[in-house]
Amino acid sequence: MTSSASSSVIDAPAREDPAVPVTGMSELWLAILRELEPKLQRSQFITWFRDTALLTREGATIVIGLPIPMALDWHLQNYRNTTLDAARICDSTIENVVYKVDGTLKDNRERAVDILEHFPEKKRRKLPGKQEVKMAEGIVSKILNPKYTLENFVVGSHSRLANAACQAVAGAPGGKYNPLFIYGDVGLGKTHLLQATGNAILRHMPRAAVVYTTTEDFTNQVVEAIRSQKMDQLRRRYRSVDVLIIDDVQFLANKERTQEEFFHTFNSLYEERKQIILSADRPPQELQLEDRLTSRFERGMIADVSVPDYETRLAIISEKAKEYEMFIDPAVLQFIAQHVTRNVRELEGILMQAFALYELEQRMPTVKSIAEIMRKLNKDPYEEEESVGFQVQTRRAPTFQDVLESVSRYYSVSVNDMLGASRVREILVPRQIAMFVGKAYLRMSFVRIGEIFSGRDHTTVMNAVTKIETKMQDDPQLLREVRAIEQELGLGR
């Protein structure tokens, strides 16, 4: 620990100031928490201030008790100054905050403040649908992820132009960067930039009709409109938006009717100076689309997102660790950034595994444990072979990480969402398919699959696999989707 931090930690029990009774300290700590609560995200507040207490006060110094050692560095790095400011609001004579780890505080209601009792979650108005929102005149848009902002997008040489273009579009939608076309391989941050730009536009123009969708959803809407003979309604709806954001336009290939409708929608919006933002896995001239569409994509701003360099990868993973509210040894972050080089999604996947290790087993990630995770995912950090003690696999067969990424691309959902707790159908079905493929082809145990999916019980995985096996017998569409994923992975029955 650095010398600057050591002055903020108490290793031995501090002498209580007899002038400040325990009840007085409890009331003071509760008052400080009331000042802190609105300044922090609720998840951060609950995680890091649960089971804490004001242990004692010596003159102008207050001693805050923390229930576990791993909370110490996090408080010192992130909350000490904020806590001191809050304490001074409650008592202007307080000049210093120090910490002491006290394991007896955990779940001790007599000594520690019950955060959930004193700070219950405020009820929020439910919105219709968790994944979609209805816009004006019946048009449906996927909900923009509020976590995707231009401010928290880590910019490097791989993405500087794309980020600058998004900033310009957010400030002046429908201006000279129209359309904005961002391309790059999977997992490099295209979706983050697209949704972040939409969020930025909505902050400046709250009443704007900003529609974000995927090519697959747009195609499904066209098919449904043709089937129900409501094409005129669909055209009016899409051509009335202020900003249209479409992800993965490479999937327009071989969809002639959808390309036709999108071409006319594009023209209508462009002529009315409405902003169009698109993404694909390669530049417009390499897409297998009609020439007239390609030429329109090329008339605007084209920016690529490439593989980030080591410094950017380290910055990205450090930022993600803060989002997970987990303190990780910088050496571990450096190890991940050095060896996970293909894309940002892989970085997040490894970090998610580390977070699961911390959450489920209360084990702080180490270089050795991360190397073991990478080995299990067939991403051996071969340069560390001798120091971590395992042999590099020479055979490159599909891994479960490959399965997750393939399902992610096919259904346009993030790997993190599949590994997370969401139970909406758009996430649930891809998650079950990933579990099915892992069990059917990679011979993974139900227990191991459950561990990867945020520690789910093995019976949950078993039920998911059985459900997909059963539905494939009666649902031709699901069968085709699973077979397409198997084919992409080079698997087959």
Secondary structure as a PSIPRED ss2 file (coil, helix, strand):
# PSIPRED VFORMAT (PSIPRED V4.0)

   1 M C   1.000  0.000  0.000
   2 T C   1.000  0.000  0.000
   3 S H   0.000  1.000  0.000
   4 S H   0.000  1.000  0.000
   5 A H   0.000  1.000  0.000
   6 S H   0.000  1.000  0.000
   7 S C   1.000  0.000  0.000
   8 S C   1.000  0.000  0.000
   9 V E   0.000  0.000  1.000
  10 I C   1.000  0.000  0.000
  11 D C   1.000  0.000  0.000
  12 A C   1.000  0.000  0.000
  13 P C   1.000  0.000  0.000
  14 A C   1.000  0.000  0.000
  15 R C   1.000  0.000  0.000
  16 E C   1.000  0.000  0.000
  17 D C   1.000  0.000  0.000
  18 P C   1.000  0.000  0.000
  19 A C   1.000  0.000  0.000
  20 V C   1.000  0.000  0.000
  21 P C   1.000  0.000  0.000
  22 V H   0.000  1.000  0.000
  23 T H   0.000  1.000  0.000
  24 G H   0.000  1.000  0.000
  25 M H   0.000  1.000  0.000
  26 S H   0.000  1.000  0.000
  27 E H   0.000  1.000  0.000
  28 L H   0.000  1.000  0.000
  29 W H   0.000  1.000  0.000
  30 L H   0.000  1.000  0.000
  31 A H   0.000  1.000  0.000
  32 I H   0.000  1.000  0.000
  33 L H   0.000  1.000  0.000
  34 R H   0.000  1.000  0.000
  35 E H   0.000  1.000  0.000
  36 L H   0.000  1.000  0.000
  37 E H   0.000  1.000  0.000
  38 P H   0.000  1.000  0.000
  39 K H   0.000  1.000  0.000
  40 L C   1.000  0.000  0.000
  41 Q C   1.000  0.000  0.000
  42 R H   0.000  1.000  0.000
  43 S H   0.000  1.000  0.000
  44 Q H   0.000  1.000  0.000
  45 F H   0.000  1.000  0.000
  46 I H   0.000  1.000  0.000
  47 T H   0.000  1.000  0.000
  48 W H   0.000  1.000  0.000
  49 F H   0.000  1.000  0.000
  50 R C   1.000  0.000  0.000
  51 D C   1.000  0.000  0.000
  52 T C   1.000  0.000  0.000
  53 A E   0.000  0.000  1.000
  54 L E   0.000  0.000  1.000
  55 L E   0.000  0.000  1.000
  56 T E   0.000  0.000  1.000
  57 R E   0.000  0.000  1.000
  58 E E   0.000  0.000  1.000
  59 G C   1.000  0.000  0.000
  60 A C   1.000  0.000  0.000
  61 T E   0.000  0.000  1.000
  62 I E   0.000  0.000  1.000
  63 V E   0.000  0.000  1.000
  64 I E   0.000  0.000  1.000
  65 G E   0.000  0.000  1.000
  66 L E   0.000  0.000  1.000
  67 P C   1.000  0.000  0.000
  68 I C   1.000  0.000  0.000
  69 P C   1.000  0.000  0.000
  70 M H   0.000  1.000  0.000
  71 A H   0.000  1.000  0.000
  72 L H   0.000  1.000  0.000
  73 D H   0.000  1.000  0.000
  74 W H   0.000  1.000  0.000
  75 H H   0.000  1.000  0.000
  76 L H   0.000  1.000  0.000
  77 Q H   0.000  1.000  0.000
  78 N H   0.000  1.000  0.000
  79 Y C   1.000  0.000  0.000
  80 R H   0.000  1.000  0.000
  81 N H   0.000  1.000  0.000
  82 T H   0.000  1.000  0.000
  83 T H   0.000  1.000  0.000
  84 L H   0.000  1.000  0.000
  85 D H   0.000  1.000  0.000
  86 A H   0.000  1.000  0.000
  87 A H   0.000  1.000  0.000
  88 R H   0.000  1.000  0.000
  89 I H   0.000  1.000  0.000
  90 C H   0.000  1.000  0.000
  91 D C   1.000  0.000  0.000
  92 S C   1.000  0.000  0.000
  93 T C   1.000  0.000  0.000
  94 I C   1.000  0.000  0.000
  95 E C   1.000  0.000  0.000
  96 N E   0.000  0.000  1.000
  97 V E   0.000  0.000  1.000
  98 V E   0.000  0.000  1.000
  99 Y E   0.000  0.000  1.000
 100 K E   0.000  0.000  1.000
 101 V E   0.000  0.000  1.000
 102 D C   1.000  0.000  0.000
 103 G H   0.000  1.000  0.000
 104 T H   0.000  1.000  0.000
 105 L H   0.000  1.000  0.000
 106 K C   1.000  0.000  0.000
 107 D C   1.000  0.000  0.000
 108 N C   1.000  0.000  0.000
 109 R C   1.000  0.000  0.000
 110 E C   1.000  0.000  0.000
 111 R C   1.000  0.000  0.000
 112 A C   1.000  0.000  0.000
 113 V C   1.000  0.000  0.000
 114 D C   1.000  0.000  0.000
 115 I H   0.000  1.000  0.000
 116 L H   0.000  1.000  0.000
 117 E H   0.000  1.000  0.000
 118 H H   0.000  1.000  0.000
 119 F C   1.000  0.000  0.000
 120 P C   1.000  0.000  0.000
 121 E C   1.000  0.000  0.000
 122 K C   1.000  0.000  0.000
 123 K C   1.000  0.000  0.000
 124 R C   1.000  0.000  0.000
 125 R C   1.000  0.000  0.000
 126 K C   1.000  0.000  0.000
 127 L C   1.000  0.000  0.000
 128 P C   1.000  0.000  0.000
 129 G C   1.000  0.000  0.000
 130 K C   1.000  0.000  0.000
 131 Q C   1.000  0.000  0.000
 132 E E   0.000  0.000  1.000
 133 V E   0.000  0.000  1.000
 134 K E   0.000  0.000  1.000
 135 M C   1.000  0.000  0.000
 136 A H   0.000  1.000  0.000
 137 E H   0.000  1.000  0.000
 138 G H   0.000  1.000  0.000
 139 I C   1.000  0.000  0.000
 140 V E   0.000  0.000  1.000
 141 S E   0.000  0.000  1.000
 142 K E   0.000  0.000  1.000
 143 I C   1.000  0.000  0.000
 144 L C   1.000  0.000  0.000
 145 N C   1.000  0.000  0.000
 146 P C   1.000  0.000  0.000
 147 K C   1.000  0.000  0.000
 148 Y C   1.000  0.000  0.000
 149 T C   1.000  0.000  0.000
 150 L C   1.000  0.000  0.000
 151 E C   1.000  0.000  0.000
 152 N C   1.000  0.000  0.000
 153 F C   1.000  0.000  0.000
 154 V C   1.000  0.000  0.000
 155 V C   1.000  0.000  0.000
 156 G C   1.000  0.000  0.000
 157 S C   1.000  0.000  0.000
 158 H C   1.000  0.000  0.000
 159 S C   1.000  0.000  0.000
 160 R H   0.000  1.000  0.000
 161 L H   0.000  1.000  0.000
 162 A H   0.000  1.000  0.000
 163 N H   0.000  1.000  0.000
 164 A H   0.000  1.000  0.000
 165 A H   0.000  1.000  0.000
 166 C H   0.000  1.000  0.000
 167 Q H   0.000  1.000  0.000
 168 A H   0.000  1.000  0.000
 169 V H   0.000  1.000  0.000
 170 A H   0.000  1.000  0.000
 171 G H   0.000  1.000  0.000
 172 A C   1.000  0.000  0.000
 173 P C   1.000  0.000  0.000
 174 G C   1.000  0.000  0.000
 175 G C   1.000  0.000  0.000
 176 K C   1.000  0.000  0.000
 177 Y C   1.000  0.000  0.000
 178 N C   1.000  0.000  0.000
 179 P C   1.000  0.000  0.000
 180 L E   0.000  0.000  1.000
 181 F E   0.000  0.000  1.000
 182 I E   0.000  0.000  1.000
 183 Y E   0.000  0.000  1.000
 184 G C   1.000  0.000  0.000
 185 D C   1.000  0.000  0.000
 186 V C   1.000  0.000  0.000
 187 G C   1.000  0.000  0.000
 188 L C   1.000  0.000  0.000
 189 G C   1.000  0.000  0.000
 190 K H   0.000  1.000  0.000
 191 T H   0.000  1.000  0.000
 192 H H   0.000  1.000  0.000
 193 L H   0.000  1.000  0.000
 194 L H   0.000  1.000  0.000
 195 Q H   0.000  1.000  0.000
 196 A H   0.000  1.000  0.000
 197 T H   0.000  1.000  0.000
 198 G H   0.000  1.000  0.000
 199 N H   0.000  1.000  0.000
 200 A H   0.000  1.000  0.000
 201 I H   0.000  1.000  0.000
 202 L H   0.000  1.000  0.000
 203 R H   0.000  1.000  0.000
 204 H H   0.000  1.000  0.000
 205 M C   1.000  0.000  0.000
 206 P C   1.000  0.000  0.000
 207 R C   1.000  0.000  0.000
 208 A C   1.000  0.000  0.000
 209 A C   1.000  0.000  0.000
 210 V E   0.000  0.000  1.000
 211 V E   0.000  0.000  1.000
 212 Y E   0.000  0.000  1.000
 213 T E   0.000  0.000  1.000
 214 T E   0.000  0.000  1.000
 215 T H   0.000  1.000  0.000
 216 E H   0.000  1.000  0.000
 217 D H   0.000  1.000  0.000
 218 F H   0.000  1.000  0.000
 219 T H   0.000  1.000  0.000
 220 N H   0.000  1.000  0.000
 221 Q H   0.000  1.000  0.000
 222 V H   0.000  1.000  0.000
 223 V H   0.000  1.000  0.000
 224 E H   0.000  1.000  0.000
 225 A H   0.000  1.000  0.000
 226 I H   0.000  1.000  0.000
 227 R H   0.000  1.000  0.000
 228 S C   1.000  0.000  0.000
 229 Q C   1.000  0.000  0.000
 230 K C   1.000  0.000  0.000
 231 M H   0.000  1.000  0.000
 232 D H   0.000  1.000  0.000
 233 Q H   0.000  1.000  0.000
 234 L H   0.000  1.000  0.000
 235 R H   0.000  1.000  0.000
 236 R H   0.000  1.000  0.000
 237 R H   0.000  1.000  0.000
 238 Y H   0.000  1.000  0.000
 239 R C   1.000  0.000  0.000
 240 S C   1.000  0.000  0.000
 241 V C   1.000  0.000  0.000
 242 D C   1.000  0.000  0.000
 243 V E   0.000  0.000  1.000
 244 L E   0.000  0.000  1.000
 245 I E   0.000  0.000  1.000
 246 I E   0.000  0.000  1.000
 247 D E   0.000  0.000  1.000
 248 D C   1.000  0.000  0.000
 249 V H   0.000  1.000  0.000
 250 Q H   0.000  1.000  0.000
 251 F H   0.000  1.000  0.000
 252 L H   0.000  1.000  0.000
 253 A C   1.000  0.000  0.000
 254 N C   1.000  0.000  0.000
 255 K C   1.000  0.000  0.000
 256 E H   0.000  1.000  0.000
 257 R H   0.000  1.000  0.000
 258 T H   0.000  1.000  0.000
 259 Q H   0.000  1.000  0.000
 260 E H   0.000  1.000  0.000
 261 E H   0.000  1.000  0.000
 262 F H   0.000  1.000  0.000
 263 F H   0.000  1.000  0.000
 264 H H   0.000  1.000  0.000
 265 T H   0.000  1.000  0.000
 266 F H   0.000  1.000  0.000
 267 N H   0.000  1.000  0.000
 268 S H   0.000  1.000  0.000
 269 L H   0.000  1.000  0.000
 270 Y H   0.000  1.000  0.000
 271 E H   0.000  1.000  0.000
 272 E C   1.000  0.000  0.000
 273 R C   1.000  0.000  0.000
 274 K C   1.000  0.000  0.000
 275 Q E   0.000  0.000  1.000
 276 I E   0.000  0.000  1.000
 277 I E   0.000  0.000  1.000
 278 L E   0.000  0.000  1.000
 279 S E   0.000  0.000  1.000
 280 A E   0.000  0.000  1.000
 281 D C   1.000  0.000  0.000
 282 R C   1.000  0.000  0.000
 283 P C   1.000  0.000  0.000
 284 P H   0.000  1.000  0.000
 285 Q H   0.000  1.000  0.000
 286 E H   0.000  1.000  0.000
 287 L C   1.000  0.000  0.000
 288 Q C   1.000  0.000  0.000
 289 L C   1.000  0.000  0.000
 290 E C   1.000  0.000  0.000
 291 D H   0.000  1.000  0.000
 292 R H   0.000  1.000  0.000
 293 L H   0.000  1.000  0.000
 294 T H   0.000  1.000  0.000
 295 S H   0.000  1.000  0.000
 296 R H   0.000  1.000  0.000
 297 F H   0.000  1.000  0.000
 298 E C   1.000  0.000  0.000
 299 R C   1.000  0.000  0.000
 300 G C   1.000  0.000  0.000
 301 M E   0.000  0.000  1.000
 302 I E   0.000  0.000  1.000
 303 A E   0.000  0.000  1.000
 304 D E   0.000  0.000  1.000
 305 V C   1.000  0.000  0.000
 306 S C   1.000  0.000  0.000
 307 V C   1.000  0.000  0.000
 308 P C   1.000  0.000  0.000
 309 D C   1.000  0.000  0.000
 310 Y H   0.000  1.000  0.000
 311 E H   0.000  1.000  0.000
 312 T H   0.000  1.000  0.000
 313 R H   0.000  1.000  0.000
 314 L H   0.000  1.000  0.000
 315 A H   0.000  1.000  0.000
 316 I H   0.000  1.000  0.000
 317 I H   0.000  1.000  0.000
 318 S H   0.000  1.000  0.000
 319 E H   0.000  1.000  0.000
 320 K H   0.000  1.000  0.000
 321 A H   0.000  1.000  0.000
 322 K H   0.000  1.000  0.000
 323 E H   0.000  1.000  0.000
 324 Y C   1.000  0.000  0.000
 325 E C   1.000  0.000  0.000
 326 M C   1.000  0.000  0.000
 327 F C   1.000  0.000  0.000
 328 I C   1.000  0.000  0.000
 329 D C   1.000  0.000  0.000
 330 P H   0.000  1.000  0.000
 331 A H   0.000  1.000  0.000
 332 V H   0.000  1.000  0.000
 333 L H   0.000  1.000  0.000
 334 Q H   0.000  1.000  0.000
 335 F H   0.000  1.000  0.000
 336 I H   0.000  1.000  0.000
 337 A H   0.000  1.000  0.000
 338 Q H   0.000  1.000  0.000
 339 H H   0.000  1.000  0.000
 340 V C   1.000  0.000  0.000
 341 T C   1.000  0.000  0.000
 342 R C   1.000  0.000  0.000
 343 N C   1.000  0.000  0.000
 344 V H   0.000  1.000  0.000
 345 R H   0.000  1.000  0.000
 346 E H   0.000  1.000  0.000
 347 L H   0.000  1.000  0.000
 348 E H   0.000  1.000  0.000
 349 G H   0.000  1.000  0.000
 350 I H   0.000  1.000  0.000
 351 L H   0.000  1.000  0.000
 352 M H   0.000  1.000  0.000
 353 Q H   0.000  1.000  0.000
 354 A H   0.000  1.000  0.000
 355 F H   0.000  1.000  0.000
 356 A H   0.000  1.000  0.000
 357 L H   0.000  1.000  0.000
 358 Y H   0.000  1.000  0.000
 359 E H   0.000  1.000  0.000
 360 L H   0.000  1.000  0.000
 361 E H   0.000  1.000  0.000
 362 Q C   1.000  0.000  0.000
 363 R C   1.000  0.000  0.000
 364 M C   1.000  0.000  0.000
 365 P C   1.000  0.000  0.000
 366 T C   1.000  0.000  0.000
 367 V H   0.000  1.000  0.000
 368 K H   0.000  1.000  0.000
 369 S H   0.000  1.000  0.000
 370 I H   0.000  1.000  0.000
 371 A H   0.000  1.000  0.000
 372 E H   0.000  1.000  0.000
 373 I H   0.000  1.000  0.000
 374 M H   0.000  1.000  0.000
 375 R H   0.000  1.000  0.000
 376 K H   0.000  1.000  0.000
 377 L C   1.000  0.000  0.000
 378 N C   1.000  0.000  0.000
 379 K C   1.000  0.000  0.000
 380 D C   1.000  0.000  0.000
 381 P C   1.000  0.000  0.000
 382 Y H   0.000  1.000  0.000
 383 E H   0.000  1.000  0.000
 384 E H   0.000  1.000  0.000
 385 E H   0.000  1.000  0.000
 386 E H   0.000  1.000  0.000
 387 S H   0.000  1.000  0.000
 388 V H   0.000  1.000  0.000
 389 G C   1.000  0.000  0.000
 390 F C   1.000  0.000  0.000
 391 Q C   1.000  0.000  0.000
 392 V C   1.000  0.000  0.000
 393 Q C   1.000  0.000  0.000
 394 T C   1.000  0.000  0.000
 395 R C   1.000  0.000  0.000
 396 R C   1.000  0.000  0.000
 397 A C   1.000  0.000  0.000
 398 P C   1.000  0.000  0.000
 399 T C   1.000  0.000  0.000
 400 F H   0.000  1.000  0.000
 401 Q H   0.000  1.000  0.000
 402 D H   0.000  1.000  0.000
 403 V H   0.000  1.000  0.000
 404 L H   0.000  1.000  0.000
 405 E H   0.000  1.000  0.000
 406 S H   0.000  1.000  0.000
 407 V H   0.000  1.000  0.000
 408 S H   0.000  1.000  0.000
 409 R H   0.000  1.000  0.000
 410 Y H   0.000  1.000  0.000
 411 Y H   0.000  1.000  0.000
 412 S C   1.000  0.000  0.000
 413 V C   1.000  0.000  0.000
 414 S C   1.000  0.000  0.000
 415 V H   0.000  1.000  0.000
 416 N H   0.000  1.000  0.000
 417 D H   0.000  1.000  0.000
 418 M H   0.000  1.000  0.000
 419 L H   0.000  1.000  0.000
 420 G C   1.000  0.000  0.000
 421 A C   1.000  0.000  0.000
 422 S C   1.000  0.000  0.000
 423 R C   1.000  0.000  0.000
 424 V C   1.000  0.000  0.000
 425 R H   0.000  1.000  0.000
 426 E H   0.000  1.000  0.000
 427 I H   0.000  1.000  0.000
 428 L H   0.000  1.000  0.000
 429 V H   0.000  1.000  0.000
 430 P H   0.000  1.000  0.000
 431 R H   0.000  1.000  0.000
 432 Q H   0.000  1.000  0.000
 433 I H   0.000  1.000  0.000
 434 A H   0.000  1.000  0.000
 435 M H   0.000  1.000  0.000
 436 F H   0.000  1.000  0.000
 437 V H   0.000  1.000  0.000
 438 G H   0.000  1.000  0.000
 439 K H   0.000  1.000  0.000
 440 A H   0.000  1.000  0.000
 441 Y H   0.000  1.000  0.000
 442 L H   0.000  1.000  0.000
 443 R C   1.000  0.000  0.000
 444 M C   1.000  0.000  0.000
 445 S C   1.000  0.000  0.000
 446 F H   0.000  1.000  0.000
 447 V H   0.000  1.000  0.000
 448 R H   0.000  1.000  0.000
 449 I H   0.000  1.000  0.000
 450 G H   0.000  1.000  0.000
 451 E H   0.000  1.000  0.000
 452 I H   0.000  1.000  0.000
 453 F C   1.000  0.000  0.000
 454 S C   1.000  0.000  0.000
 455 G C   1.000  0.000  0.000
 456 R C   1.000  0.000  0.000
 457 D C   1.000  0.000  0.000
 458 H H   0.000  1.000  0.000
 459 T H   0.000  1.000  0.000
 460 T H   0.000  1.000  0.000
 461 V H   0.000  1.000  0.000
 462 M H   0.000  1.000  0.000
 463 N H   0.000  1.000  0.000
 464 A H   0.000  1.000  0.000
 465 V H   0.000  1.000  0.000
 466 T H   0.000  1.000  0.000
 467 K H   0.000  1.000  0.000
 468 I H   0.000  1.000  0.000
 469 E H   0.000  1.000  0.000
 470 T H   0.000  1.000  0.000
 471 K H   0.000  1.000  0.000
 472 M H   0.000  1.000  0.000
 473 Q H   0.000  1.000  0.000
 474 D H   0.000  1.000  0.000
 475 D C   1.000  0.000  0.000
 476 P H   0.000  1.000  0.000
 477 Q H   0.000  1.000  0.000
 478 L H   0.000  1.000  0.000
 479 L H   0.000  1.000  0.000
 480 R H   0.000  1.000  0.000
 481 E H   0.000  1.000  0.000
 482 V H   0.000  1.000  0.000
 483 R H   0.000  1.000  0.000
 484 A H   0.000  1.000  0.000
 485 I H   0.000  1.000  0.000
 486 E H   0.000  1.000  0.000
 487 Q H   0.000  1.000  0.000
 488 E H   0.000  1.000  0.000
 489 L C   1.000  0.000  0.000
 490 G C   1.000  0.000  0.000
 491 L C   1.000  0.000  0.000
 492 G C   1.000  0.000  0.000
 493 R C   1.000  0.000  0.000
